Amino acid sequence: MNNSRLIEHFTDSSLEFQRKILIRSGLGKETYLPESIHCIPPRPTMAAAREEAEQVIFGALDNLFENTKINPREIGVLVVNCSLFNPTPSLSAMIVNKYKLRGNVKSFNLGGMGCSAGVIAIDLASDMLQILRNTFALVVIY
C-alpha cells in the first residue's frame, strides 16, 4: 500500500479498494511479490516478467531434475501452461533451450485459457504418453 501511495497514480477510492482486497485476501507478511512491483515506480515490463518467470520455472525445474535424477534429455513431452504471461519466444521454448531438451521433444505452450487450463495441460500430457511410450512428460503450470 505504501508503494501505491508513493507513485501517486491512484485515487483515494482506488487506494481504499486495494486496501480492502489486501485485507480480505489473507496475504501475509511473507507473501511473495515480483521484484518489479517493489520498485518505485513499479517496472511492469516484459523483460521483468520474463526474468521472474525464469527465476521461478528454472528454480523449480533445477530442483526437480536434481531430486529425481532425471536427465532433461529424457523428457519426450513438454506442456507449459500460463494463463496470463505469453511471451515470444514462448515459455516452452525457453525451457527447451535452457535444458537442451532433445530435438524431437513434443512441446506445447498453452496460454490465455484461465485456471482450468491446468487440467487441460495434464490431460494433454496424458494423451501424449499414450502415443509416445517409454518417455517422460513434463508439465509446467506457472
Secondary structure by P-SEA (a helix, b strand, c coil): caaaaaaccccaaaaaaaaaaaaaaccccccccccccccccccccaaaaaaaaaaaaaaaaaaaaaaaccccccccbbbbbbccccccccaaaaaaaaaccccccbbbbbcccccaaaaaaaaaaaaaaaacccbbbbbbcc
